[in-house]
Amino acid sequence: MSKVVVKLNLQGINEVMKSPEIQAACSRAAEGVGSASGIETDVSSGTIRYIAYANVYPASKDAAKENFNDNLLLKAISSAGLRLTK
C-alpha cells in the first residue's frame, strides 16, 4: 500500500469561499431561516479559517424576546435542514 500526499491550495480554497457563488448559497440558506419577521441575516467569509458562513439573528429587542420565549431561530434552522455551529 502506497502513501498518498495531498497538499491543499489554501489560497485557492479561500478564493472559492469568498466567491459570489458560495456567498449566494449561504445567503439563500440564511434567508430561508430568517424569513420570520424581525430576523436579519448577514453573510461573510472567515478571515482566519477558510469558511463561508451566515449569521441569522433577531433584529430588535422584541424579536429577541420572542425568540427567547419560543426558540424561533432554532426551530427555523432545524426545519431548513441546517445545523447549528458554535
Secondary structure, 3 states (H helix, E strand, C coil): CCCCCCCCCHHHHHHHHCCHHHHHHHHHHHHHHCCCCCEEEEEEECCCCCCEEEEEEECCHHHHHHHHHHCHHHHHHHHCCCCCCC
